[in-house]
Amino acid sequence: MHQDGRVGGRRWLVRAAEGGHATAQYNLAAVLQLDGGTLAEAARWAAEARKNGDPDAGRLLQRIEALRAGASRQPGR
């Protein structure tokens, strides 16, 4: 995918997530976890998605929290 398309796509994803769309919140959390976001921000969006009824958001949030816990135990952090 062209870089401009990714940036534009993420912008729309953020707008939908901010608007309360649970699937967009889940997808944004997954993107942030994998590609260029903080785990804290990813966890926030996964929690919002869970709160708004996304059926898979709880498992995603657990994975993100496990990654955060592992990162906080690494030396130098």
N, C-alpha and C positions, 0 to 999 in steps of 0.2 A: 504494500500500500504506500502511496506517496505520503511523504512526511506532512504536507499541508492537510491532507485528508485525515490523518490521525489526529492532528491538533484540532481540526474542526469537529471531528467526531467526538473527541473527548469533551470539547466545549458543550456540545448538545447533550452529552451524557451527564455532565455536571448540572446543566440547567434542569434536566428532567429529574435528577436526584434531588436537587434543591426544591423542586416543586412537589416532592413527596411521592414520586413514582417508585414503588418498592423494587421492581425489577431493575430499574436504572440504578438505584442505590446499591443493590447487590452487585451488579456488573461493575459499577465504579469501584466498589471495595475490592473486587477481584482484580481489576486492572491495576489499582494502586498497590496491591500486595505484590503483584508480579512485575510491574513495570513503572518504576519511577515515582512512587509515593512513599510517604512515611507509613509505617505499620500502625501508628496511632490514628492517622487519618483513615486508613483502610478499616480499622476496627470501628471507628465512629460511624462510617457508612454501613458497615455490616450490621451494627446494632440498630441503626435506623431502619434498615430493610427488614430486620427481624420484627421490630416494633410495628412496622406497617404491613406485616403479614406474609413476607416472602418465606416459603416453606424450607428453603435451603440455607437461609442466612445464618441460622444458629450454628450449623456445622462450619460454615466459612469463618464465622467469628471465632469459634474454638481453634481453628487452624491458625488464624492470624494471632490470637493470644498466645498460642504455643510458640510461634515464631518470635513474638515480642519477648517472651520469657527467656528463650534461648539467646536472643541478642543481648539481653541485659546481663546475662551471665558470662559473656565473652570478655576477656581481659581488655582493658583499655577503653571500655565504654562506660 
